[in-house]
Amino acid sequence: MSISLLISFPIKLSYDLIDGKNGKKVLAIGEKLNIIIAKKLQEKGLKFISIPNEQIIGKYIAKDIKDKSGEILIGAGFDITEDQLESILKQEEKELQIVNIDPINKGETVWTVAAQDLVIIGELFLTGKYNAERIVALAGSCVKAPKYYKTRIGSEVATMIYDSGLNHENVRVISGGVLSGDTISPKQHLGFYHNAVTVIPQGDDYEFFGWNKPVFNKISPSRALTFSWMQPNKEFELNTNTNGEHRAFVVTGNYEEVFPLDIYPLQILKACLVKDLDAMEALGMYEVAPEDFALTEFVCVSKQPHQQIIREGLDLMYKEIG
């Protein structure tokens, strides 16, 4: 079968690379293929490669493959199974576009580096000096003059807050963003990994029977007695009030609308709560981080602490599986 292979990082070939048009061997098994080599091969006229069918199984498809009736046989981003490959061959699909990716699996370690931290590491290697400077954004509806500050990692936030001024007295100061930051007092310090300080109203006021009357001044993903959807351009001043109490999960479908990954958020949250390691693995626990669930926690009508649940689930997997 002829394949259009998108190379994003160097790979070691586990098969002979054959030109799909003339059948000639381009690279031998065991040779390295990277972006530069792939580009040179393209310049020489190589557009398609022919590889054994068994090498296709487990690869990830780049575009939807449909049958003659228009039904999707396999969707983009999914790995190809043996049965799906057989169905593709039966309908005489001669070309596939696949991507070569390496999903995170048990025992593997993934490192992430923020842009400002990358600059610090680079300067350390170039000059031998550790530069602890950091550009921090001071923002939030309670800040009179939001702006950027050049400060140092771990610096006290009070100077920045009082320099810009506040337009509320009862506020919550957050090191980081509103969705995944940490609550601090003005006398405390900027988190090591944070590049923002957010100040919003403290939501410690409650409405009598607030759940039992139409709501016009609060944003909500639901249309149950809430009418923010009628004012899509209105700006709302949000506070820390959850507008409800902790309760059992309610199935609404809201999580899937805001979740950034193609997995089942509700099911993986429940698997974490009951500490079902097998289900957590099967549902894609290796692919997620707590901040991935920041928006699902925000829209949750059950007021469940999603990020805390995922963090505890990841810690459990690390302890039990490694």
Buried (B, 14 or more C-beta within 10 A) or exposed (E): BBBBBEBEEEBEBEBBBBBBEEEEEBBEEEEEBEEEBBEEBEEEEBEBBBBEEEEBBEBBBBBEBBEEEEEEBBEBEBBBEEEBBEBBEEEEBEEBBBBEEEEEEEEEEEEEEEEBBEBBEEBEEEEEEEEEBBEBBBBBBBBEEBEEBEBEBEBBBBEBBEEBEBEBEEBBBBBBBBBBBEEBEBEBBBBEEBBBBBBBBBBEEEEEEEEEEEBEEBBBBEEEEBEBEEEEEEEEEBBBBEBEEEEEBEEBEBBEEBBEEEBBBBBBBBBBEEEBBEBBBEBBBBBBBBBBBBBBBBBBBBEBBBBEBBBBBBEBBEEEEE
